[in-house]
Amino acid sequence: MTFLKKPGWQLLFFCLINIFIVLALFNSGIYGTRYSAAGLYWDFASRVMHGQMVYRDFPMEYPPLSLLFFLLPRLFTSTYPAYAVGFTIEMLLFDLLGLVLVAAISRHLKMNLWLTLGIYTLSVAAIGPLLTDRYDLIPGVMTLAALYAFVKGKEKTAWGITAAGMMTKLFPAVIAPLFLIWNIRKREFRKLPGNFAAYAAVTLAFALPFLLLAPAGFIASFTYHLQRGLQVESTYASALLAEKLVGLTNFGMGFDFGSWNLVSPLADSIARVSTIVFLSLVGLVYWRYYRNQARSTQLSPDARD
């Protein structure tokens, strides 16, 4: 088993494990239905294939670049079961790309490859069948790609990929302030205009056509999520579900804004404050990163090419 000490064999080993997890344990191509997230993506892609324009002819609650990834499996089939299989394969390919990026970042930062690939694989397993029914893995892998570009010293590329991730799903944008903090702490102010330009150019490239052709629908795709209730898959909802099991609270269930949500005065109150809590916690992370960056060695300029 000495060959498993080599980075290439370690990566291959975890790739095989991830293939088994995705295809054998939770394959939406086998278990998915039209009444799933993948079914919704199928509907969006089919509308575009029939000549409709997103945001103008039909609403979509996702940023515009997400549509590219909904369309890719649709280009090869006209039936939903085959689409579900194609979407699963697409998610598997991004999963494997994520592994490659984690391995590349680990080697560049001289981290334990077994540990980082193991944590990644356990995280994939923990997500469960949602991995192959939702497209969230794609912007997650784009975030990894941005981090890899940044640690390699390709900052404009990192900012551009981050913007593309944000135009796929909003959450990759949270790493942009970390890049900014790095430049500020290192007094690399001359890099900021170019980095901002790369971010703005990519964002405008995807957003501007829809702002011009379907402004109301495009803006609604972002405000839509602010109106959603307490989604049953959220951490807050999990806490309330646990409390209900022991009789500490009670609530109803309702389907609205494309998700199953908990319905009660307490659930509604938690939903309203959740955004504030999220922003506060993210702000705390930025502050801690700013304070600790001087002692950090993982993103040291000496480690860059």
N, C-alpha and C positions, 0 to 999 in steps of 0.2 A: 504493500500500500504506500510505498515511498513516493510513487508517482503523484499521489494526491498532495504532496508538499509543493508541487509546482503550481504557480498561479493559473496557468492555462487549464490544467486538469481540475483545479478547484472550481473555476468558473464553469467548466463543462458539467461537473458534478451537480452544482446547484441549478444549472439550466435544466438538466434532466428532472430534478426534483420539482421545479416550477412547472415544467410541461405536464408531469403527472398530476400535480395539484389542480391545474387549470382544466385539463382535458378529462381526468378521471374522477375528481372529487366534486367539482362544481362547474359543469359545462352548460351554459345557457342555451347552447345550440341543441341540447337534448331536452333540457327541462324548461326552457323559456316559453312564454306564451305571448300572444299579442297584447295582453294586459300587463305589460312589464315596461321598464324603462327602455329596453331594446325595442319593444314594440312601438313606443313613442318615437324613437329615432327612425325606425322604418317608415313611419307615417310622414315625418318631416322630409326624409329623403325621397319618398315616393311623390310627394307634392312637388318637389323641385324637379324631379324627373318628368313630371307632367306639365311643366312650364310655369308653375307658380313661383312667385318671388317671396322669399322669407321676409317677415316683418310687415310687408305690404298686403299680400294676399292671404297670409295665415300667420298667427302669432307663434313665436318661439321664445321660450324663457332662457335661452342660452346665448352667449356671445357668438358673433358670426363665424369665427374660424371653426367652431365645433361642428358646423354643418359639413365641412370637408370630411371629417372622420365619420359622420353619419352616412355620407354619400358613398364612401369607398366600397363597403360591402354591397351596397345597392347596385353598383355598376355591373356586378357579375351575376345578378339573379333578379327574378321578378316574383319570387315567392317568399313569404316570411320565414318558413322553416329554414330555407337555405340562407337567408339573410342572417338569421340568428347564429348559424354555424360560422358564417363569414365574419360576423361581429366578434364572436368568441376567438377566432383565429387572429383578428386584428388586436384584440386585447392581449392575447398571448405574445404576439410579436413585440408589443410595447412593454410587456412584463419582462421579456428577455432583454430588450434594450435597456430597461432599468437596471437589470443585473449587470450588464456590461458597463454602464455608467458608474454604478456603485463600485465595481471592481477597479475601474480606471481612477476614480477619486481616491479610493483606498490606497492604491499603489503610489499615487502621486504624493499623498500625505503620509505615506509609510505607516498605514494603519493595518491592523490584523485582518487579513482577507477573509479568513474563516468566520471571524466574528461579524464583520459587516455584511457579508453575503448571507450569513445565518439569520441575522436580525431582519434583513430585507425579506427573506423567504418566510420567516415566521409571521411577519406583518402581512404578507400576501395571504397566507393560510388563515390568519385571524379575520381578514375581511370577508372570507367566505364567498358564496355564490354571487354576492353583489359585485365582485370584481369583474365578472363576465357579463353582467347585466347593465352596468353603468359605465360611462366613458371617463370617469374621474381619474383613472390610471393615466390617461394620456397627458393631461396637464401636469400630473404629478411627475411623470417622466420628463416632461419639458422643463420642470423646475430643476430636476437633477442635471439636465443638460446645461442649464444656465449656470448652476453651481460649478460644474466641471469647467466650463469656459472661463469662469471667474478665477478659479484657483490656478488655471493655466495662464492667467494674465491677459486673456482676451476679453477685456471688459466691455467693449462696444458690442461684441457678439453676445455676451452674457445679458446685457440690457435688452438687446433685440429679441433674444429668445424669451426673456421674461415678459416682454410686451406681447409676444405671440401666445405665450401661455395664458396671459390675462385675457386675450381675445378668444381663447378657447374655453376657459372658465376662470372666474375672477381670482381665485385664491393664490396663484403664483405671484401676484403683485406684491404679496407681503414680504418677499425677499428683496425687493428693490430698495427699501430703506436700509437694509443691511449693507448693500453695496455702497450706498451713499455714505453711511456712517464710516465704512472702511476708508473711503477717499478723504473724508473730512479729518479723521484721526491721523491719517498719514500725510495730511496737508497736500494731497494730490489734486489741488483745485483746478489745474489746467485740464485735467481729464474730464471734468464734469460737463462742459458744453457738448463734447463729442458723445459722451454716454447718454445725456439727455436727448440729444438729437437722434440717436439710434432708437431709443425707446419711443420717442414721439413719432418718428417716421414709420415704424412698424405698426404702431397703434392706429395712426391715421390711414395707413394703407388698407386696413381691414374695416375700420369704422366709418371713414368718410363717405364711401359709396352709399351706405345705408342711411347715414345722416342726411344725405342729399335726396335719396329716393324714397325713403320710408322713415322719416325722423320720429314720428310718434311711436311706431311699432318698435323701433330700435331702442329708444329710451325706455319704453315699457318693459323691455326684456331685462332691464336692470332694476327698475323700481318694483317689478313683480314680486321679487323675493322678500322685499321689506314688508309686504302685506300678508305673507304666509304665517300660519299659526305655528304651534309647537309641534314640529314634525316628530312622528313616532320613532324615527331612527336617531334622533338627537340624544346627546348625553343627558340633557335636562329631562327629556321624556323618559329615558331609562330609569332615572332616579324616581320619577313619579310612578312608573310602572312597579318598581320595587316597593314603594310605599303602599300602593294599592294591594299588593299581595299580602301585606301584613295588616291591612285595614286602616291605614293612617290617612288615606285620602280616597277620593272617588272622582271619576271623570267619564265623559263620553268619548266617542270616536267619530270623526267626520272626514270626508274626502273633499278637499278644496285646494285650489292652486296647485294641482298636480301631485298632491301627496296626501297620505293619511296623517291626520293631526289629532292631538288630544284636545278635547273641548271641555273647559271648566274655567271659572274665574281665576283660579290659581295658575292654570296652564296659560291662559291669555296674558296674565301679568308677567309670567316668566318669559314668554315670547317677546314682550315689549322691551324688557330690560336685557335680553340676551345679547343684543347688538352692543349695548354699552359695556357689558361685561367683557365681550370679545375684544372690543377696541382697547379697553383698559389693560387686559392681559397682554395683548400684542404690544402695546406701548411699554409695558413693563419689560418685556423681552428686549425691545430696542434699547431701553435705558441700561439694562444689565449688559447687553452686548457692547454698548458704548463705554461703559465703565471698565469692562474686563478685557477689551480688545488689546490694550497695550501689553497685557500679559499673555495673550493668546499666541500660540506658535503654529496652530493648524493652518492659518492663512497667512503665514509669514511671507514677505516679499522674497525672502531667500529661497522659498519652496517653489517659486514660480519659474517657468521657463523664460 
